[in-house]
Amino acid sequence: MEQFPNVFVMDHPLIQHKLTFLRDQSTGTKFFRELVSEIAMLMCYEATRDLPLVDVETVTPMEKTTTKVIAGRKLAFVPILRAGLGMVDGMLNMVPSAKVGHIGLYRDPKTHKPVEYYNKLPQDIEERDVIVLDPMLATGGSAVDAVTIIKRSHPKSIKFLCIIAAPEGIKALSEAHPDVHVYCAAVDRCLDSNCYILPGLGDAGDRIFGTL
């Protein structure tokens, strides 16, 4: 997005294809959960594109050669409870060595503002690059608060990974934390009067955990 250079929209055909089924109201809980995990895995591939590499010596069945590995970069995935949990397995499939923290925030039904109820981060968070996970970036309140909480522990860097974002959420997060890169699969039209994304996909947490 030109207005917010820190925002990256992933328009890969596989992601967009899966996103269509994710939006469909007829998609059941099992398939929805699988899609969230698969999309997260594909997005992880793009969000980690800037990881540095170093040369190492490898012996193949044919000869000795020089190959590349990630340069000792430590990652931490921090889902915002509860919907963010649906993205963790897909991310860990790509980076099994990453540590996982959790931040619990819920949206007050009257004020629509986030309320913190849980915070558990890896002990060595200051040595890690953090990717915050939440399928939806709606008002941006939870994202802003989660990043603020994580920054208190002084990680090396923070990225925010969501599947669908609203312009309002992008604006709020980008203005509060301009140093945080935001990765999403789609930027939807707007929020409705209840702060749900339109056209969106409904309540991601309810659809992941079958609590509709």
N, C-alpha and C positions, 0 to 999 in steps of 0.2 A: 504494500500500500504506500503510495507516494507520500501521504501525509505523515505516516509513521514508518520510517525506514527500518525500525527494529522488528517489524512484523513480516513474517514469511508465510505465504499461503501455499500449501503443497497441493499442486494440481495433477499429481501423477495419476494416470488412468486407473490403476488398481485401487488407489485410495478413493477416487471419486466413484468408482463402480460399487465398492463396498459401502460407501456412505449413502448411496441411494437406498439400499436395503435397510441400513440402520435407521433411516428416516421413516420408512414405511410402517404405518401403525399396525399392520397385520403381522409384522415380524415378532415371533415369540421370544420368550426370555432366553432360552438356550442359544438360539441363533444370534440374538442381539448381543449376548455376552461374548460369544465367539467373535463377532464382527468388531466389537470394541477392542478386544485383544489383538486381533489381526491388524486393524488400522493403527493401533499404537506401535506395533512392531514395525510396520512400514514407515511410520513417521519417525521412529527412533533412528532408522537408517539415515534419513535426511538431517535430523537434528544433531547427529554426531559427525557430520561430514567434516567439520573443522578440527577433529581430534588430530593432534600431531603424531607423526610416525618417525620411527628410527630404524636404521638398518641393522639387521642381525644376520649371522651366518647360519645357513641351514644346509643340511646334507640330504639331498633327495636320493631316490634309488639309483639315480644316474650319475650325480656329481655334487660337489659342494657349490653353493651359490649364495648370493646376497638377497635377502628378502626383507619385508617390513613388518613391524609390529607397532601397536599403539605405544606411545612414549610414556609409559608409566602413569598415565592419567587416571585418577581415581574418580569414579562417578557415584552419585547417590540419587536415587529416585524417591521423591517425596509426594505421594498422592494426598490430595485433599479428601478427607473422608466425607461421605462414603463412596461417592461415585468414582473418585480417582482410583479406587482399588481395582476397578475393572480394567485399567490400563497397565497394571504392574506386571502381570505375567508376560504380556507381549513384549514389554521393554526388557524384562529379564531374559527372555529367549534370545535377545540380541546381545545383551551384556550380562552374562550370568554372575560376574564377579562384583557387580554393583551392590552397594548396601541400600537398604530401604528404610526410610523414616516415615512418620505419619503425622499429619496435622488434622485435627478434628474441628471443623467449623460447620455450623448450621445457620440457615437463613431465618431470621425472625419473621414470622408470617405477617406481622403488622408493619414493621419498619423496612423489611426486605434487606436489612443489614446483617452481616455475618457476626456470629457469636462463637468465640473460641471455647472448646471443651476438652481438647486433647492436644498434646505436643510432645512427640518423642522423636528425636533426631539421632543419627549415628554419633558416637562419641568423638570421632575424628572428623567431624563435618568440616572443620576449617581446612582440612587437607583435600577436600573434594569439590568437584564441579557438580552442582545440583540441577536436576531437572524436575520441576514441579509438575504434577499431573492432575488434570481435571478435564473430563470430557467437554464441559460447557464453560465458556467465558461469557457470562450474561451481563450483570451490572458491573462486574469487575471487583466487587467488594471483597469476596472471599480470596480472590487472586492477590489483590493488593495486600490484604492482611497476612496471607500466608507468606508472601515474599518478605514483608516487613519482619515477621517472626523469624524467618530463616536468616535474614541479614544480621540479626543480633548475634548469631553464632559465627559470623565472618567466614563463610565458605569462599572458595576461590572465585566462583562465578555462579550465576543462576540463570536458567532458561525456563520458560513456561510453555508447556505442551498441552494443547487442547484440540478437540476434534472440530467443534463448531464455536465460532465467536460472533458476538454481536458488536456492531460499531461502538456502542456505548461502553462495553467492557474493554475493548481495545483502547479506547480513548482514556478511560480511567486508569488502566494498568500502565499504559505508556507514559502518561503524565506523572503518575506517582513514582514509577521506577523506569526511567528512560534507558537505564543500563541493562535492562532485562530483555533478551530477545524472545519474541513470542512466535510460536509455531502453531499453525492451525490448518485444517483441511478445507475449511469454508468460512467465509464471512457472510453471515445472513443479513436480512433486511433491517430488523429492529427488534425491540422488546415490546411485549404487550403490556397492558395495565397491571398485570401480576408479575411483571419482570421475567416472563418466559420468552425465549428466543423464537422469533418468527422467520421462516417457517419451522426451523428447528427440528426437534425429534421428541418433544415432550420432556418428562423428567427422567434424566439419564439414570439416576440412582434407582428409581422405582422400576425402570425397565431392565436394569442389570440384575437386580435382586428379586424381581417378581413381586414387588409390594404395591402394585397398582390398586 
